[in-house]
Amino acid sequence: MEFRSDVYADCWKYSARDFDVAAAARVSTIGADGLDLNLPTEGLINFLMRDRHGSPFEHTSFTFYVEAPIFVAREFMRHRAGWSYNEESGRYKELRPVFYVPADGRPLRQIGKAGAYKFVAGDYKQKAAVSGDIRRISAESYTTYKRLLDLEVAREVARMVLPVNIFTSFYATCNARSLMHFLSLRTKRENAAFPSFPQREIEMVAEQMEAAFASLMPQTYAAFEEHGRVAP
């Protein structure tokens, strides 16, 4: 039995350069001449981002490998425009006993009503209850899962006893435009033009993806930051 308080997102395959965005934009005005590697890109990218000309950003590709609890994966897969997914299947493989438990500093209490709330740290009793109960239920459910498998119950049925904090893994492929939309919703930043209040666990995934985006497409990322983290 393994308990984790982290998530993992690795950009293991990509075709994503700032030049790709500029070349895609220039085809509308100068055609193949836009493939000249000596042409400047930064100013054009900033213009495209500022005036929300989004399609040139779609001619890029990122493929991420993600390990996260199922409740995070279900939030993630609400993002459909410009995304493709493949996830490990509990119908075809035996799921490993790896479960998510919140880190000690993770806020536990929700204060306020829908649309106007915040999360604050829990007290000692709440922290002990969350950690202890999650660990206990996870262990009990996996013991039941294994017992059902030993009785030759089909995996697709046995998995029904498992909680949503069990880890899953999946591939997620997107373009820069869809990635920026994801980041705008799944991170909380002071410089964002529109407020967002993501669940902390999916924000942990988004932060790792954002680091890859910033490294691979620094001019696009800088324009995204400058213009309020709004996807074009």
C-alpha positions in Angstrom: 0.0 0.0 0.0 1.4 3.4 -1.0 0.1 6.8 -0.1 1.2 9.9 -2.0 0.6 13.6 -1.6 2.1 14.6 -4.9 1.0 14.4 -8.6 3.2 14.0 -11.7 3.0 15.5 -15.1 5.8 15.1 -17.7 5.8 16.6 -21.2 7.4 13.6 -22.9 6.7 14.5 -26.5 6.2 17.9 -28.2 6.3 19.8 -31.4 6.0 23.4 -30.1 8.1 26.4 -31.0 7.3 30.1 -31.0 8.3 30.1 -34.6 5.5 27.7 -35.4 3.0 30.2 -34.3 4.5 33.1 -36.3 4.8 30.9 -39.4 1.2 29.8 -39.2 0.1 33.5 -38.8 2.2 34.7 -41.8 0.9 32.1 -44.2 -2.2 34.4 -44.6 -0.1 37.3 -45.8 3.2 36.1 -47.3 2.6 32.3 -47.8 5.7 30.1 -47.8 7.9 33.1 -47.3 6.8 33.0 -43.7 8.9 29.9 -43.2 12.0 32.0 -43.2 13.7 31.3 -39.8 15.3 34.7 -39.8 11.9 36.6 -39.5 11.2 38.0 -36.1 8.5 36.3 -34.0 8.2 38.1 -30.6 6.3 41.1 -31.7 3.9 39.1 -33.9 3.1 36.7 -31.1 2.4 39.5 -28.8 0.0 41.1 -31.3 -1.8 37.7 -31.9 -2.2 37.2 -28.1 -3.3 40.8 -27.5 -5.9 40.8 -30.2 -6.9 37.2 -29.6 -6.1 35.7 -33.0 -6.0 32.2 -31.7 -5.8 29.8 -34.6 -2.0 30.2 -35.2 -1.4 28.8 -31.6 -3.1 25.6 -32.6 -0.3 24.5 -34.9 1.7 23.1 -32.0 1.5 19.9 -30.0 2.2 18.8 -26.4 1.8 15.2 -25.0 1.8 14.9 -21.3 2.0 11.8 -19.2 0.1 12.3 -16.0 -0.2 10.4 -12.7 -2.9 11.7 -10.4 -5.9 10.4 -8.4 -9.0 9.6 -10.3 -10.9 12.7 -8.9 -8.2 14.9 -10.6 -8.4 13.0 -13.9 -12.2 13.5 -14.0 -11.8 17.2 -13.6 -9.0 17.2 -16.2 -11.1 15.5 -18.8 -13.8 18.1 -18.7 -11.4 19.9 -21.0 -12.4 18.6 -24.4 -11.8 21.3 -27.1 -8.3 20.6 -28.5 -7.5 17.7 -26.2 -7.1 13.9 -26.7 -6.8 11.4 -23.9 -5.9 7.8 -23.2 -6.2 6.4 -19.7 -5.2 3.2 -18.0 -8.2 0.9 -17.7 -9.4 -0.9 -14.6 -11.2 -3.3 -16.9 -8.0 -4.6 -18.4 -5.4 -4.3 -15.7 -5.2 -4.8 -12.0 -5.0 -1.4 -10.4 -2.1 -0.7 -8.1 -2.6 0.1 -4.4 -1.5 3.7 -4.7 -3.7 6.3 -3.0 -3.7 10.1 -2.6 -3.8 11.6 0.8 -3.6 15.4 1.3 -0.4 16.9 2.5 -0.3 18.4 6.0 -0.5 21.9 4.7 -3.4 21.4 2.3 -6.3 23.7 3.3 -9.3 21.6 4.5 -12.1 24.0 5.5 -14.4 25.8 3.0 -15.7 29.1 4.2 -18.4 31.0 2.3 -21.0 30.1 -0.2 -20.7 29.0 -3.9 -19.1 31.7 -6.0 -17.7 33.5 -2.9 -15.8 31.1 -0.8 -12.2 30.4 0.2 -10.3 27.5 1.8 -8.4 27.7 5.0 -6.2 25.4 7.1 -7.9 22.8 9.2 -7.4 22.3 12.9 -5.7 19.3 14.5 -8.8 17.2 14.7 -9.7 17.8 11.1 -6.2 17.0 9.8 -6.1 13.8 11.9 -9.6 12.7 10.7 -8.9 13.4 7.0 -5.5 11.6 7.0 -6.6 8.7 9.2 -10.0 8.1 7.5 -8.6 8.3 4.0 -5.8 5.8 4.8 -8.3 3.5 6.5 -10.9 3.5 3.8 -8.3 3.2 1.1 -6.8 0.1 2.7 -10.2 -1.5 3.4 -11.4 -0.9 -0.1 -8.2 -2.3 -1.7 -8.4 -5.4 0.5 -12.0 -5.9 -0.7 -10.9 -5.3 -4.3 -8.2 -8.0 -4.0 -10.6 -10.4 -2.4 -13.1 -10.0 -5.3 -10.3 -10.6 -7.8 -9.2 -13.7 -5.9 -12.8 -15.0 -6.3 -12.4 -14.5 -10.1 -14.8 -11.6 -10.2 -14.2 -9.6 -13.3 -11.9 -6.5 -12.9 -14.6 -4.2 -14.3 -16.9 -5.3 -11.4 -14.3 -5.5 -8.7 -13.0 -2.0 -9.3 -16.4 -0.6 -8.2 -15.4 -0.8 -4.6 -12.4 1.5 -5.0 -12.4 5.2 -4.0 -11.7 8.2 -6.3 -8.4 8.9 -4.5 -6.7 5.8 -6.1 -4.1 6.8 -8.6 -4.6 6.6 -12.4 -2.3 7.4 -15.3 -3.2 8.9 -18.6 -1.8 10.6 -21.7 -3.1 14.1 -22.6 -2.3 15.7 -25.9 -3.2 19.3 -26.7 -2.1 22.4 -28.6 -0.8 25.7 -27.1 -4.2 27.4 -27.4 -6.0 24.6 -25.5 -3.2 24.4 -23.0 -3.4 28.1 -22.2 -7.2 27.8 -21.7 -6.5 24.9 -19.3 -3.9 26.9 -17.4 -6.2 30.0 -17.2 -8.8 27.9 -15.4 -6.7 25.5 -13.4 -4.3 27.9 -11.7 -4.9 30.9 -9.5 -2.7 33.9 -10.3 -2.9 37.5 -9.1 -2.1 38.8 -12.7 -5.0 36.8 -14.2 -7.6 39.0 -16.0 -10.4 36.6 -14.8 -10.3 35.0 -11.4 -10.1 31.2 -11.1 -10.4 29.0 -8.0 -9.1 25.5 -8.9 -9.0 22.6 -6.6 -5.5 22.4 -5.3 -4.7 19.0 -6.7 -5.4 19.8 -10.3 -3.5 23.1 -9.9 -0.5 20.9 -8.9 -0.8 19.2 -12.2 -1.2 22.5 -14.1 1.9 24.0 -12.4 4.1 21.2 -13.9 2.5 21.6 -17.3 3.0 25.4 -17.2 6.7 25.0 -16.4 7.1 22.9 -19.6 5.1 25.4 -21.6 7.2 28.3 -20.4 10.4 26.4 -21.2 9.4 25.3 -24.7 7.6 28.5 -25.9 9.0 31.4 -23.9 7.7 34.2 -26.2 4.2 32.7 -26.3 4.3 32.2 -22.5 5.5 35.8 -21.9 2.6 37.1 -24.0 0.1 34.9 -22.2 1.4 36.4 -18.9 1.4 40.0 -20.1 -2.2 39.9 -21.4 -3.8 38.5 -18.3 -3.4 34.8 -18.8 -6.4 34.7 -21.3 -6.2 32.1 -24.0 -6.5 33.8 -27.5 
